[in-house]
Amino acid sequence: MVGKLFQVMFTRTSRRRLKEITEYVTEDAKSKAVGQHVRRGILAEAKKLEKLPGSKPTLPDTEDYDYKVHYTKAWSYKIIFRILNPMNIVRILTIRHDKELDEDVKKDLE
């Protein structure tokens, strides 16, 4: 039996964060190829959310939100998202590095 597929959509904030991450990695590695590799990896991980996004863990310290906040990872980056039912949409809210402060991550969720 084939399960339902979800449509994965990026918010303006998550698209901006992906661009910033790509630019940072490109500059840090002094290689456009490395930046693009990281970008493709994040996008590939996000695409996997088409299937069973609810199986991903809940982001810690987000219990006070009116909706469940989930995340998945690509390298050291958290792809933070919510599931919109019954529309079968996964909305990517932001993408953040593991070392970023919780307060900065939460600003993207508001």
N, C-alpha and C positions, 0 to 999 in steps of 0.2 A: 504494500500500500504506500502510495506517495503522499507525504505530508504537505501541508500548505506552505507556499513560499511567501515570505515577507518582502516588501519593497523597502530597500535601504535608502534613506534620504539623509543628506548632510545639511545641517543648518548653516547659516552664514558664518557663525562663530567657528564651527568645526572646519569649514573650508578655509577660513583665515588661519586657523591654527595649523592645518596641514601645510599651507603655503609657508608659514613661518618656520615650521620644523624642517621642511625641505630646504629652505634657504639657509638655515642654521647649519644643518648637516653638510650641505654643499660647501659652505664657507669653512667650517671646522675641518673637514676632511680635504679641503682644497681639490674637490673632485665633484663635478656635476653628476658623474655616473653613480657615485655613492649616494648623493642626495636623491637621485631618481630611484635607486634601489630601495631606499628606506620608504619613499613615497609609495612605490608599487607594493611593498610589503604591507603597509598600513591599509591601503585600498583593498588588497587581497583578503586581509583579515576581516575588514568591514563587510566584504561581499559574502563571507561565510555566514554572516548573521541572517542571510536569507532563510536559513534553515535552523530551527530550534533556538532562537535568540533567548528564550526564557530559561534555557539551561545554563546561561552564564551567571556568574555570581553577582550579588547586589553590592554596590559600592558602599564601603563602610561609612558610617556617620551621615547617612542620607535618609534615615528612618523618618525624619520629620517632614519630608516632602510629601505632597499629595499624590505622588506617583512613584513607582519603583524605579530606581536608577541602577542600571546594570553596567558592567564593563567587560571588555575582553582585552587582550594584550597583543601587541606586535613589538617585539624586542622590549625596550624599556618604556614604551608608550602605552598608556591606557586609552582605549577607545571607549568613551563613556556615552551611553545611549539609554533611551527609554523605548518601550514598546507601546504602540497605539493600537489597541483592540477596540472594536472588531474590524478595523480598517486594514489590519495586517501590515502595518508600517513600523519599521525600526527607524527612529530618528536619532542620528548621531548628534549629540549635544556638544561635545568638545573632544579634543585629543590632548592629553597632557602627559608629561614625563613623570615617571615614578617619584622623582625627587622634588617635584613641585609641591608647595604647601597646600594643605587642604583648603585654606581660605581662598587661594587663587583658583582652585578647581571649582569651588562652590560659586564663585562669582560668575563663571560661565554657565551655571545651571539656573541662574535667576532670570 
